[in-house]
Amino acid sequence: MQESIQRLAERLYDKNKTLTIDDARTWVELLWEDFEATRAKAGRGYEGQKVTEDIVTRWIENYGPRLHEFVENNQKYKRLFEKKQYLQ
């Protein structure tokens, strides 16, 4: 799983140069966990790492270039990134 997360972080970093590679990794981990948690809360069975990786990949492709903008309006994520350059 760590290889998948690192690969996705590098992809996100390539799409959004506002992020550092560490920020990109944090985002990927958050998206990964949120997807799996939301799916579990909805009562859906675990379909494996590949399904989660595919969803996170789609989110990176669709939202990656603007993902840093989400932080400004979401307190849950803002405190994780508040020391980052793009919020100063």
C-alpha positions in Angstrom: 0.0 0.0 0.0 2.9 2.4 0.8 4.2 2.1 -2.8 0.7 3.0 -4.1 0.5 6.0 -1.8 4.0 7.2 -2.8 3.2 6.8 -6.5 -0.1 8.7 -6.1 1.7 11.4 -4.1 4.2 11.9 -6.9 1.3 12.1 -9.4 -0.4 14.7 -7.3 2.8 16.7 -6.9 3.3 16.7 -10.7 -0.3 18.0 -11.1 0.0 20.7 -8.4 3.3 22.5 -7.9 1.7 24.5 -5.1 2.1 21.5 -2.9 5.3 20.0 -1.6 5.9 16.3 -2.0 5.1 15.9 1.7 1.8 17.9 1.3 1.0 15.7 -1.7 1.6 12.5 0.4 -0.6 13.9 3.2 -3.4 14.6 0.8 -3.2 11.2 -0.7 -3.3 9.6 2.7 -6.3 11.7 3.7 -8.2 11.0 0.5 -7.4 7.2 0.8 -8.6 7.1 4.4 -11.7 9.2 3.8 -12.8 7.0 0.9 -12.4 3.8 2.8 -14.1 5.2 5.9 -17.0 6.7 4.0 -17.5 3.4 2.2 -17.4 1.5 5.5 -19.9 3.9 7.1 -22.2 3.3 4.2 -22.2 -0.4 4.9 -20.3 -1.3 1.7 -17.9 -4.1 1.8 -14.1 -3.7 1.4 -13.3 -4.2 -2.3 -9.5 -4.0 -1.9 -6.7 -1.6 -2.4 -7.1 -1.5 -6.2 -10.5 0.1 -6.0 -9.3 2.7 -3.5 -6.3 3.5 -5.6 -8.5 3.9 -8.7 -10.8 6.3 -6.9 -7.9 8.4 -5.5 -6.3 8.4 -8.9 -9.5 9.8 -10.4 -9.7 12.5 -7.7 -6.1 13.5 -8.4 -6.8 13.7 -12.1 -10.0 15.8 -11.7 -9.2 17.9 -8.6 -5.4 17.7 -8.1 -4.5 21.1 -9.7 -6.9 22.9 -7.3 -6.8 20.6 -4.3 -4.9 23.1 -2.2 -7.8 25.6 -2.6 -10.0 23.2 -0.6 -7.9 23.7 2.6 -8.9 27.4 2.8 -12.6 26.5 3.4 -12.4 23.3 5.4 -11.3 23.4 9.0 -10.7 19.7 9.2 -7.9 20.0 6.7 -6.8 23.5 7.4 -5.2 22.7 10.7 -3.2 19.9 9.0 -1.8 22.4 6.5 -1.9 25.7 8.3 1.9 26.2 8.4 2.2 25.6 4.7 3.4 28.3 2.4 0.2 28.6 0.3 -1.9 29.7 3.3 0.4 32.5 4.4 
